[in-house]
Amino acid sequence: MKKTLFFILLILALFLSLSIPTYIHINDFNLMAWQRNTWEWNYIGVSFNYILFILLVNITKSKMGELGLQVGKWKENIVWYSLISFGVLFLSKLSDYFSKVELIFYLPSLSTVLFQLLFVSIGEELFWRGFVQKQFGFWYSSIGFGIIHFLSTLAAGNTLINAIAYGVVTFLLGTIFSWIRKKTESVYPSILLHGLYNISNYFIK
């Protein structure tokens, strides 16, 4: 019970941290709006994935190897990892194709590439597959990943149905990332697939 309660508080802490720029107003200046206009993305809010990860790792005195910051068994599992990665990327684009009838290739901005690869993919995987999966377990990291995206989507003004749909999709993705992390004993493979998946959504729409 205590474990679950602490996990819920952790999710709420992360959600509030991600939302911090929204609540910072000085006269007509809003930090979130400024970020959107200057960098396109919420760099400051998403940076809390890193900040909380570092803070919690120091509090729990976790070792880097235990958090998946090691090569692990990646090389021994390279074949099925490659197949799963291809499957995730292919099926996501196939789904886009059937929902939109066509796929269009884009060249995303440098800010988008940096944000998705460095701030989102690495930061989220370190937090969810690194710390949370080590401290709470496989399903906590998958479910929490879905919940935080559900809350963020809802807070962004989307409909409840869209938020639930996105929460389910990210839960399924989180389950795949968590399984890869468990099988390879490394967080690097899940970081790579997460990054490839995110950036593919901006190169091909």
C-alpha positions in Angstrom: 0.0 0.0 0.0 2.8 2.4 0.9 4.6 1.5 -2.3 1.5 2.3 -4.4 0.8 5.6 -2.5 4.4 6.7 -3.0 4.1 5.8 -6.7 1.0 8.0 -7.1 2.7 10.9 -5.3 5.6 10.5 -7.6 3.4 10.7 -10.7 1.6 13.8 -9.3 5.0 15.4 -8.6 6.2 14.8 -12.1 2.9 16.0 -13.6 3.1 19.2 -11.6 6.7 19.7 -12.5 6.0 19.3 -16.2 3.3 21.9 -15.9 5.4 24.5 -14.0 6.0 26.8 -17.0 2.2 27.1 -17.5 1.8 28.7 -14.1 4.6 31.2 -14.3 3.2 34.6 -15.2 4.9 38.0 -14.8 2.5 40.7 -16.1 1.9 39.6 -19.7 4.8 37.2 -19.8 4.0 33.5 -19.6 6.9 31.0 -19.5 5.1 28.3 -21.4 4.0 30.6 -24.2 7.5 32.1 -24.4 9.0 28.6 -24.7 6.5 27.7 -27.5 7.3 30.9 -29.4 11.1 30.6 -28.9 11.9 26.9 -28.9 8.5 25.3 -30.0 8.6 22.9 -27.0 8.4 22.7 -23.2 12.1 22.2 -22.6 12.0 23.5 -19.0 9.1 21.3 -17.9 10.4 18.1 -19.5 13.8 18.7 -17.9 12.2 17.7 -14.6 12.4 14.1 -15.9 16.2 14.5 -15.5 16.0 16.5 -12.3 13.7 14.1 -10.5 15.8 11.1 -11.8 19.0 12.6 -10.4 17.3 13.6 -7.1 15.7 10.2 -6.5 18.8 8.3 -7.5 20.8 10.2 -4.9 18.1 9.8 -2.2 17.9 6.0 -2.8 21.7 5.7 -3.4 21.0 3.6 -6.4 23.9 2.2 -8.5 24.1 3.0 -12.2 24.2 -0.6 -13.2 21.0 -1.3 -11.3 19.3 1.5 -13.2 20.2 0.0 -16.5 23.1 2.4 -17.3 25.2 -0.5 -18.6 25.6 -2.4 -21.9 23.9 -5.4 -20.3 22.7 -8.1 -22.7 22.0 -5.8 -25.6 24.3 -7.6 -28.1 23.0 -11.1 -27.2 19.5 -9.9 -28.0 20.2 -7.7 -31.1 18.1 -9.9 -33.5 14.8 -9.8 -31.7 15.4 -6.2 -30.6 15.8 -5.2 -34.2 12.7 -7.1 -35.2 10.6 -5.5 -32.4 12.0 -2.0 -33.2 11.1 -2.5 -36.9 7.7 -3.8 -35.9 6.9 -0.9 -33.7 8.0 1.7 -36.3 6.3 -0.1 -39.2 3.0 -0.7 -37.4 2.8 2.9 -36.2 3.3 4.2 -39.7 0.9 1.6 -41.1 -1.7 2.8 -38.6 -1.1 6.4 -39.7 -1.5 5.4 -43.3 -4.9 3.8 -42.9 -6.1 6.6 -40.7 -4.9 9.3 -43.1 -4.9 7.4 -46.4 -1.4 8.8 -47.2 1.9 9.6 -45.4 3.7 12.8 -46.0 7.4 13.3 -45.4 8.5 16.4 -43.4 11.8 17.9 -42.3 11.3 18.8 -38.6 13.1 21.7 -37.1 16.4 21.3 -35.2 14.6 22.2 -32.0 12.1 19.4 -32.5 14.9 16.8 -33.2 16.8 17.9 -30.1 13.8 18.0 -27.9 12.5 14.6 -28.9 15.8 12.8 -28.9 17.6 14.4 -25.9 14.9 15.8 -23.6 12.0 13.4 -24.1 13.5 10.0 -25.1 16.5 10.0 -22.8 14.8 11.9 -19.9 11.7 9.7 -19.9 13.5 6.4 -20.2 16.0 7.3 -17.4 13.1 8.2 -15.2 10.6 5.4 -16.1 12.7 2.5 -17.2 15.7 3.5 -15.1 14.5 4.6 -11.7 10.8 3.6 -11.6 11.2 0.1 -13.1 14.1 -0.6 -10.7 12.4 0.7 -7.6 8.7 -0.3 -8.3 8.7 -3.0 -11.0 7.8 -3.7 -14.6 4.1 -2.8 -14.6 4.5 0.3 -12.5 6.8 1.8 -15.1 4.4 0.9 -18.0 1.2 2.0 -16.2 2.8 5.2 -14.9 4.1 6.0 -18.4 0.5 5.8 -19.7 -1.0 7.8 -16.8 1.4 10.7 -17.1 0.7 11.0 -20.8 -3.0 10.8 -20.2 -2.8 13.6 -17.6 -0.6 15.8 -19.8 -2.9 15.3 -22.8 -6.0 16.1 -20.7 -4.2 19.2 -19.2 -3.4 20.4 -22.7 -7.1 20.8 -23.5 -7.7 17.7 -25.4 -11.0 15.7 -25.0 -11.3 12.9 -22.5 -11.6 10.4 -25.3 -8.3 11.6 -27.0 -6.6 11.6 -23.6 -7.7 8.1 -22.8 -6.6 6.9 -26.3 -3.2 8.5 -26.0 -2.9 7.0 -22.5 -3.6 3.5 -23.8 -1.1 3.9 -26.7 1.7 5.1 -24.4 0.9 2.4 -21.9 1.4 -0.2 -24.7 4.6 1.5 -25.8 5.7 1.7 -22.2 5.2 -2.0 -21.8 7.4 -2.7 -24.9 10.1 -0.3 -23.6 9.9 -1.9 -20.1 10.2 -5.5 -21.6 13.2 -4.5 -23.6 14.8 -2.9 -20.5 14.1 -6.1 -18.6 15.4 -8.5 -21.2 18.6 -6.6 -22.1 19.3 -5.4 -18.5 20.1 -2.0 -20.1 18.2 1.2 -20.5 20.0 2.1 -23.7 18.0 -0.1 -26.1 14.7 1.4 -24.9 16.2 4.9 -25.2 17.1 4.2 -28.8 13.7 2.8 -29.8 11.9 5.5 -27.9 13.9 8.2 -29.7 13.4 6.5 -33.1 9.6 6.2 -32.5 9.3 9.8 -31.4 11.3 11.3 -34.3 9.5 9.2 -36.9 6.3 10.9 -35.9 7.8 14.2 -37.2 9.6 13.0 -40.3 6.6 11.0 -41.5 3.1 12.1 -40.8 
